[in-house]
Amino acid sequence: MNIPNKLVSEKSPYLQQHAYNPVEWYPWSEEAFQKAKIEDKPIFLSIGYSTCYWCHVMEREVFEVEAIAKEMNRMYVNIKVDREERPDIDRVYMSALQAMTGSGGWPMSMFLTPDLKPFYGATYVPPTSKYGMPGFVELITQLNDAWKTQRDEVLDSGNKIIEHISNVSDSIKASEELNNELLLKGAEQFKNGFDEEYGGFGGAPKFPRPPGINFLLRIFYRFSDKESLQMVIRTLLQMEKGGMYDHLGGGFHRYSVDRYWRVPHFEKMLYDQAQLTVNYLEVYQITGDKYFAGVTEDILDYVTRIMTSPEGGFYSAEDAESAISKNNLNEKEEGAFYIWSKTEIDKLLGKNAELFNYYFYINEYGNAPKGSDPHGVFKDKNILFKAHSLSETSNKFKLSTDEINNIIEESCRILINERKKRPLPLKDDKILTSWNGLMISAFSKAYTVLNKTEYLEAAVKASEFIWINLYNPESKTLLHRWREGEAKIEAMLDDFAFYIQALIDLYEATFNELYLNRALELSEIMINDFYDNVEGGFFDTSGKDRSILLRTKEDYDSAEPTGNSIAIINLLRLAALCGKNEWYAHAEKSLKFFKGKLQKMPYAMPQMLTAIDWYLHKPKQIIIAGNINDEIANNMKQELFRRYIPDKVTVIISPQDSVNSVTFARQVVHNTNETKAYICENYSCKLPVDNTKDFVDIIEGTKNNSN
């Protein structure tokens, strides 16, 4: 057995995976930096994450090979970073990699000077030359020779790359005018990239991109744009039909390698489950179609069963690959836990196999589309996807749709029980403040719409876990990661923004001002540590860690929304809820800072466009004043939450409590024993109403009732 390296004492599952590599890995640390300086060696920085398929491949092909490790140890100081633990480090070097190559991804392979400046970068590097790429040993030898013989050029390259990234970050100029044209331009770009046949945007690989769905639903709501809604509905339907969705266990895989949503990259990420829950939930609010509610419930059931710790926090991810059998745990393949041969299914399902195989397009040769499996991973294997509808299957087999549905459900139960016998994918069980914030929001919102108390219980328990284990109220310190009893790593903007959003959403699910006060407390810290008072916008880091070369302001909403997008929306919500006018000004200044980039690339910043919508169209401020157990108050609440009204803030409070409330209710509600609803908008309030019909008329805009 190999002697462990310096990663053995780290808590990150990803770093622990590499703790027995023959490579002398260091974590990101001053010890490693000093070693590089003292020994005058460049740094090889490898960044990945525990559920990354090609990270595993590179480990097996490169980092576990004694001869390659020997050369790495001789020529470099080798540092391994978990991008999910240290998104601040990842963000800087991903920007460098994109500047160097025009693209990025993981594993990220970066070569740095001892003062941490990047001079060469790549992603996966094979052990020997293939795929048109140089071999790893060849590459590290050439770069080491350059370090020794062309030192000035190498140092100059590192300086220029950092200067370039800094200049790009600084090039966004504040602009004064914010208007609907930005929203409409963004919507037009989404429409131009829409795949009308299969849903989604662009070609393969195809990502869900929930922030874009958020934005398009706002466009539908704001401008009665039915085309935007239909794009969202088409996308969500096709995603759930495809192999992107786990039809046996629930939950979505990370992305599809083809345009049909059929062949997924099999890892499951917590942030996808959280955001897609909200997407399906909001379409259910708009359409009333219980299909969308059903998908929401299936996702949350998966998260509850598989991704929730006993203490209530949510785990980060499940791996894309797993062992092919319990008798061969060392041989792993992508999707091994999820895919099936036709022989297996025929044997398990017996007389129902023919119907099941038709419904899910199971065949003896495997069902991966041509060109989607270049490495032959899925040869003779099948990925479950709904190739035919219930009605098509009904017509073919001359059975009712109810009978078809029963057969499919029973067949799935049989396969679920069989799948439980397989080796499980690795679970990354670290608990991140940022991603937990997204999931708490999802459970909170699902409770308000679907009225299932277990959703609220999950949200409350997770929120308490973060507050107790990752926040120190005395030092006002929030941390990023918890695992095995250890909280570590200074929180970044995403942690503050996503958790504050969760606390606001939890307040609007419970109307317990404890959560609102916590959101206010953390927002004060966030503004103090991250807000740029000169130009606006929020830095991604506090600047306290001097090993992070640049303080960036991320603006690209990719698989997750940026911290800036959510932080700005939080400030606008809290301004409307609590009268925080100075925070409204911070949000306004920040939006103007990003406007230059928004004008050029609105498609890249859909959640920021949603923030623009919050700013341009003042939210409805809704108060239901009365005992929550009162029938009228409860009916009003149900009518409010079953509707898609994204531009609202809501307070439900007893009239007696309003005088001490931190919300705007203290200035509006009269102390009375009668249940009344107050709706304010555009700096004016309508006359209070005391019955559900008038309340519905006002929130739907069919009754004026102005004061």
N, C-alpha and C positions, 0 to 999 in steps of 0.2 A: 504493500500500500504506500502511496506517495506521502511524503511529509507535508503537512498542511502549510499553506502560505499565510500571509497576514490577513486574509479575508475570513479566516476561520472564526474569529471573534465578532464578525459583523452579524447583524440581525436580518439583513435583506436576504430573502430566499434566492434572488439572482446571484448575489455575491457568494452566498454559501454554496451554490452550485459549482462555483469555480475555486472553492477553498482548497481542493486537493489536486488542482491542475499542477503540472510540473513548472508552469510559469510562476515566477516569484511575484505574484500580484500584490499590490498595495491598494488600500482604499484611498480615496481622495483625501489627502492629509498633508500636513506640514512636514511630516517625516519623509514622505516620498519626494516632496519638492526639494527639501534640503539634500537628500541623497543625490538627486539629479545635478544639483549645483556643485556639490563637493566632488562628485565623480566625473563631472563635465560630460554628462550623457543626455541625449534627448529623451523625451518621455513618449512612450506609446500609451495612448489613452483609448480604452475600449469601452464603449457605452452601449448598453442594451437593456433588456428587461426579461423577467423570468418566463414569460409566455411567448417569447419571440422565437418563431421556428428557425429562422436563419441564424439567430444567435446560437441555438443549440447545434446547428450544423457546423458553424465555424469553430465552436468549442471542440467537437469531436474530430474535425479534420485538421485543426491547427493547434489549439491550446492544450490538447491532451497528448500531443505527439512530442516525445522526449527530445528528439533531435531539434525540432523547431523551437521548443521552449528553451533549450540550451542557448541557441543563438539570440533569442529575445532577451534572456537574462544577461548575456554577455554584453550586448550592445545598447540596451535600453533600461530605463526604469519604467516598469509596467504598472499602469493604474487601471483599475476596473471600477466602473460607475454604473449604478442602477438608475436609469433615467426617471423612473417613477419616484424614487427617493429624492433625487436631485435634479428636478426639472430646470433649476436655475443654471446648473453646469451644462446640461444638455442643450438648453436654449442658445447659449453662447456658441458652442461648438457646432451645433446644427446650422446656425447662421453662417459660420465660417465654411462648413462643408458645402452649403448651397452656393455661397459666393465662389468657391473654388470650382465646383463641378456642375452647378445649375440644378442639382437635385440632392435629395437626402434620403435617409432611412436608417434602419437598424438591422444588424449591429453597425455602430458607427466606429470607424477605425481612424483615429486622428494622431498625428505626430506633432509634438509640441517642443518648443525650446524649454530649457529649465525654468524660465520665467513665465511659462504657460501660454505662450503665443503659438498658434497653429501655423505650420508651414506646409503640411500635406494632409489630405484627407481622402477617405474612401468609405464604402460600407462593407459588405461581405467581401473578403479576399480569400480565394481558394488556396489550398496548400501549394499547388503547382499551376502553371499557366493553363487556363481554360476559360470558356465563356468570353473569350476576348480580353481577359484580365491577366495581369502578371501574377505569378505565384507569390505567396507570402514571404518566403525566404528571400527570393530575388528582390522583392520590394524593400524589405527591411535592410538588406545589405546595401542596396543602392542609396537609400536615404541615409544610412549611417556613413557611407563614404562621402556623401555630400556634406554631412555635418562636420566631417573631419577636414575635407579639402576645399569646401566652398562655404565656409562659415559665414562670411559677410552676406552672401546671396541668401542663405537660409534665414538669417536674422532679419534681413531686409524684407523677405517675403512675409515673415510673421508679422512684422510691424505694419506692412501695407494691408494685410488682411484685416487686422484689428482696426486700422484706420478706416478701411472701407466699410466695415460693419457699423462703426461709430457714425460715419458720415451718412449712411443710409438711414440710421435711426434718427439722426438730427435733421434729415432733409424734409421731414413732414412739417409743413408750415401751418400755423393756425390761420383759420379763415373765419370771417364773421358771419356769413349768411348760412343758415340751415333751413332747408325747405323740403317739400314733398318730392321735388324732382330727384333727390337722392334715392328716395324709396322706390320711385317708379323706374329709375334707371337700374337699380339692383334687381327688381322684379323682372325687367326685360332681359337682363343677362341670364337669369335662371331659366326663363322661357326659351331662350336661344339654345341653352345646353340641355334641354329636357329630352329624355328618351321616351317618345310617345308610345312606343310598343311595349317596353318593359319597365318603364318608370325609372326614377333616378336621374342623375345628371352626368353627362359625359359618357365615355365608353368604359372599357375594362382597364384596370380594376375599378370597381364601383363601391363607393362608401355610402353609408346611410346619411351622414352629415346632418344630424338633428338641428344645429343652429339655423341651417337653411330652411328646414321645415317650419321652425318657429317663425321665421321671418315671413314666409309665404302665407301662413295662416293669418298673420297680422295684415298682410296686404289684402287678403280676402275680406277680413273684417273691416279694414279702414276704407277700402274703395269698392266694396261689393264685387271684387274681382273673382268671378267663379272659375276662371281658368287657373288661377293660382291654387284654389282649393282642389280642383280636379287633378292637378299635377301631384299634390300631396297624397290624395286618396289613391291614385294609381300607384304611386311609389310604395305606400304602406301596404297595399294589397299584394303587390308583386314580391315585396320583401318577405312577407309572411308565407307566401306560397312556396318560396324558393328554399334552397338548402341553407341560405343565410340563417334561417330560423330552425331551431332544434324542435322538431315536431314530436319528439318523445318527452324531452325533459324541460322544454320551455327555454326562453332566453334567446338572444341573438348572438351570432358570431360576429367577428370584427368587420369583415368586408367580404365582397365577392370578387373572385379573380376573373369572372366573366361578366358580360353585360346582362345576363339573364337572372342573376341572383342565385344561380344554381350551385356553384362550387365555392364554398366559403374558405377563407382563412380561418381555421377552426377555433382560435382562441376566443374566449368570452371575457369582455372587459366590463367592469362595474359601471364605468361612465356611460357606456352604450345602453346598458339596461336602464339606467336612471333616465336618460334623456328620451329614449324611445318610449318608455312608459308614459311620459308627458305628451309626446307626439300623438300616440294612439288615444290617450285619454281625451285630448283636446278635440280630435276629430270625432270622437264619440259625442262630446258635448255639442258639436256643430251638427252632426248628422242624426244623432239618436240611434244609430245602428249598433246593436249590441255586439256585433262581431268585433268592433274596435275595443269595446269594453272587455270582451273575452281575452283578446291578446294582452291587454293591460294586466288583467288578473293573472294570466299565465306567466308573464315576465316576473311579476311580484312574487308569485308562488315559487318560481325558480330561485329568486334572490333570497327568499325566506328560508328555503330548504338547504341551499348549497352555499350561499355567499354571506351568511350571517353568523357571526361569532357568538358563542354562549353569552358573552358580555353585552352583546347588542350592536357592536360595530360591524361594518360591512367589509368583507375581504375584497382584494383588488382585482383578481383575475383567475381564470382557469386556462391551462396551457393548450396550445394547438395540437401537440403531439402527446402520445402515450404509448406504453408498452403494447406490443402486439398480442401478448398473452401473459397469463400469470406464471406460465412455465418459462417465459423468456422475457424477463423484466428489463434486460439490458438493450434489447433491440426495440427501438421506438420508431413510430411513423406518424406523420401528420394525419389527424382525423381517425386514428385507429379505434378510438372509443365510439365513434359515431357512424361508421360506414358498415355496409352489409354485402355479403355475397348473395346471389339469388338462391343458391343451395341452402344457405342458412335459413332464409326466410321461408322457403318452400317446406323445409323440415319443421319449422316452428309453427307455422300457421295452417298447414294441412289444406283442407278444402277451401279455406278462405284466402289462400295465398294468391290465386289467380286474380281475384278482385283487388286485393291489396297491391299487387304488383302493377296492375293497370293504373290504379289511382296514383301511385308514387313512381311510375315508370321504372320499375325494377327489371333488369335483364341480365343475362349470363355474362355479358361482355363489359358490364359497368356502364353507368349513365352520365359520366362527366362529358360535357360538350367537347367537340373537337377543338384542340388548341388550348384547352384550359388546364391540361395536365402534362406539361412538357417533360416532367421527370418520371412519369409513369407511376405516381404514388397511388392512384385510384384504379389501376388496371384490374378488371374483373370485379370491381367493387362499386357499390351503389350508395348514393347520397339521397336521403329522403327529401323529395320535393313534390308538391301537388301538381302533377302533370295534367290531371283531368279533374273537373269539378264533380261535385256530388250528383248533379243532374246528368252529366255525361256518363258517369259510372252507372247511374240508375238506368239510363236508356240501354246501355250495353248489357247489363246483367238482369234486366227486367225485374228490378226490385224497387221499392219505394226509397226515397231519399232518407227517410228515418231508418229503414233497415240497413241501407248502405252506411249511414253514420254510425250505427251500433256496431256493425262489423269492423269498421275502421277503428273505432275506439277500443273494442275488445282486442283487436290485433296489436294495436299500439301498447296496450297493457302487457301483452305477452312479450313484446320486444323490449319494453322497459325492464321487465323482470330479468330477461336474458342479459341485457346490457349491464345490469348491476353486477354480474359475475365477472365483467372485464376489469382490467386494471384501470383505475381512475386517472384522468389527467392530473398533472401537478396543479395544486391550488396555491396561488400566491396569497398567503394569508396575512400580509401586512395590511394595516388599516391606515388609510390616508385621509387627512382632514378634508382635503379638497373634494375627492371623489365621494366621501361620505356625505359631504354637504349636498352634492347633486342627488344622491339617493334619498336623503332625508326629505328633500323637496318633493321628489317623486311620490314617496309614501304619503306625505302630507296632502298633496294635491289629490291623490287617488282617494284618500279618506273623504275629502270634501265633496267629491263627485259621486263616489260609489258607496259612501257611508258604511264602510266596513271598519269596525273598531280595531281589528288587528293591524290595519295599516297605520292608524294613529299610534297604536302602542309601539310598533316598530320604529316609527319616526321619533317618538319621544325617547325611547330607550337608546337609540343611536346618538341622538343629540346630547343626552346626558353623558354617554360614554365619552364623546369628544370633549365636552365641557369639563368633566372631572379628570380625565386622563391626559389631555393635550393642552389644557389652558391653565395658567397660573394667574389667578386674579390679583395676587399681591404684586408680582413683578410685571403684570400686564403682558405676559409672554404666551403666544400661541405657537405650538409646534406642529410639524408636518406629518410625522410618521410614528405609529405605535406598532410594536410587535413583541410578543413574548414578555410583556410587562415593562418594556422600555419605550419611553417617548423620547424622540430625538429629532433633530434638524429644525432649524429656525423656519417658521412658516413663511411662505411666499405669498404674493398677491392672490394667486388662485385659492389658496387655503382660506384667506380672509374673505374674499369675495363670495366663494361658493358656500361657505359656512354661514356667513351673514344672510345670504339669500335663503338658506334653509331655515334660519331662525325667523325670518320674516314670514316665510310660508307656513312654518309651524305656528306662529302667532295667528295667522289668518285661518288656521284649522281649529285652533283651540280657543283663541281670544284670551289667552293667559298672557298678561303683560310681562311676565317673567321673561319670555322669549324675546319680546320686543326690546326690553331693557338690555338684554344681552347683545342683541343686534346693534343697539346704539353704542354700547360700551366698546365692542370690537370695531365699529366704524370709526370711532374716535382714534383708536390706535392705528387703524389702517391709513387714515388720512395723515396722521402725524408721521408715520414711518415710510409711506409709499407715494403720497401725493406730491406732484411737482408743482409747487406754488408759483413758479416762474412761468411755465408754458402750459400747464394743465396736463391731464392724463396721470396715470399711475405707473411708477416703475414696477418691474416684475419682482425685484428684490429690495430689501431695506438698505443695502449698501454696507451693512455691518461686516459681512464676510469679504475680506480683502482678496481672497483667492479668486473671486468672480471678477473677471477683468472689466466687464461692461455692465452698466445698469440699463437694460433694454426696456422698451415699452411694447410688449407683444400686441399685435392688432389683428392677426389672422385667426379667424374662427374656423378651425378644422374639425376634427372629431369631437373636440370639446370647445366650448366658447372660451374666449380669452378672459383673463381676470379683469382687464379693463372694461370689456363690454358689460360684464355682470356687476362690477363695482359701480359703474355709472348708473345702471338701472336701479341698483340698491339705493343709491343716494336720492334718485328721483322718487322712489317709493317711500323712503323714510321722510323726505321733505313733505310729501303729500300726507303721510300718516301723522307726522309729529310736528309739522310746521318748521322744519329745519331749513330756513331760507338760505343760510350760508352754504349748506350742502347742495342745494339746488344750483347755486352759483358755481360750485366746484364741478358739478356734472356738466353744466353748460360750457364752462371753459374747456373741459376735457373733450367734449364733442367737437368743439371748434378746432381744437388741436388736431384731431384725427380727420377733419373734413377733407383736407387735401388728398389724403390716401383714399378716402371714401369716394371722392369724385373720379379717381382713376380706376379703382378696383373695387366697386361695391360688392361684387360677387364674392370676394375674399373675406368680407366682413359683415355677414348677415346679422349676427347678434348685435353688432354695433348699429346696424340699421334699425333693429328693433329698439335700441336705446334712443335713436333719433325719433322714432315714432312716439315713444314715451314722452320725449321732450316737446315735440311739436303739438301733440294733442293731449292736453291736460287730462289727467285721469279722473274718472268718476270717483268721488269720495262718498262712500256709502256707510251710513250708520243705521243699525237696527238697535234701537234702545228699548230694552225690555228683558224680562226673565227668559233665558234661553229655553226653559221648559214650557214657556207659554206657547199655546198652539199657533197663534198668529206669528209670533217671532220665529218659531221653527218652520212654519210654512214659507215665510219670506226667505229664510236662509236656504231652504231647499230649492226654491225657485231661482234664487241668485246663483247658486253653485251648479245647477244643472245646465246653465247657459255658458256659452263661450263669450266672456267679456274680459278680454285681456288687459284693458286699460282701466283697471279699477283698483282701489284700495278699500278694504272693508274693516269696519269695527262693529262688533256686536258686544253690547255692554248694558248693564243695568243702569237706569237713570241715577240711582244713588251713588254708583261708583264713578260716574263720569267726571265729577268735580276734581278727583285726584288722578285722572287718567293722564298718561303721557301723550295720548293721541289728541287729534283735533276735536274729538268728541267733547272735551271739557269746555269748548267755546260754543258748542252748538246745542247740546242736549239740555232740555229742561227737566227738572226733577218732577216727575209725574209718575203715577202708578199705571198709566196707560202705555201700551206698546205702540211705538211710533217709529217710522223709518224716515231718515233724512238723506237726501241725495243732493250733493253739491258738485258743481262742474263749472269750469271756466270762471272761477272766483265768485260764483253766486250759488245760493242754495234755493232749492225748490221748497214749497210748503211741505211740512211733514205730512205723511199719510199714515192711516191707522188700519188699513186693510190690505190683504194680499193682492187683490185685483188692481187697485191703484198703484201699488208698488211695482207690479209686473209691467203695467202700462208705462210707467216712468223709465224703468231700466231698459225697456225695449224702445223707448223714444216715441211712443204713440200718445203720450200725454204730456202736456207742457207743464202745468202746475207751477209756474214761476213765482218766486217771491218778489 
